[in-house]
Amino acid sequence: MARRTNLRKKLPSEMRDALADYLAELERVYPAGTKQCQIVPYPEYGEGSYLVKIPPPEDEEQWMALSEHMAEVGTRILVQSDQFFILTT
């Protein structure tokens, strides 16, 4: 959690807004994911790309559904803000 807070302070406002949208949706569909998530820059995909690391759901089907849903959310945010978030464990 501290890492996420420190990273947020360093981001420009449009990036913070995109991250806040992503994390709000993650909180809505998988609250346990935001309690222990880490946000890590992912330069391999370019500037504005981040891994959102979460503890995985115990159920594989739930993980697949969550991954698919958050990929859709991430795509919407990418189109709107040019910020790219990738959910991972």
Secondary structure in CASP SS format (residue, H / E / C, confidence):
PFRMAT SS
TARGET T0000
AUTHOR 0000-0000-0000
METHOD secondary structure of the structure
MODEL  1
M C 1.00
A H 1.00
R H 1.00
R H 1.00
T H 1.00
N H 1.00
L H 1.00
R H 1.00
K H 1.00
K H 1.00
L C 1.00
P C 1.00
S H 1.00
E H 1.00
M H 1.00
R H 1.00
D H 1.00
A H 1.00
L H 1.00
A H 1.00
D H 1.00
Y H 1.00
L H 1.00
A H 1.00
E H 1.00
L H 1.00
E H 1.00
R H 1.00
V H 1.00
Y C 1.00
P H 1.00
A H 1.00
G H 1.00
T H 1.00
K H 1.00
Q C 1.00
C C 1.00
Q E 1.00
I E 1.00
V E 1.00
P E 1.00
Y C 1.00
P H 1.00
E H 1.00
Y H 1.00
G C 1.00
E C 1.00
G C 1.00
S E 1.00
Y E 1.00
L E 1.00
V E 1.00
K E 1.00
I C 1.00
P C 1.00
P C 1.00
P C 1.00
E C 1.00
D C 1.00
E H 1.00
E H 1.00
Q H 1.00
W H 1.00
M H 1.00
A H 1.00
L H 1.00
S H 1.00
E H 1.00
H H 1.00
M H 1.00
A H 1.00
E H 1.00
V H 1.00
G H 1.00
T H 1.00
R H 1.00
I H 1.00
L H 1.00
V H 1.00
Q H 1.00
S H 1.00
D C 1.00
Q C 1.00
F E 1.00
F E 1.00
I E 1.00
L E 1.00
T E 1.00
T C 1.00
END
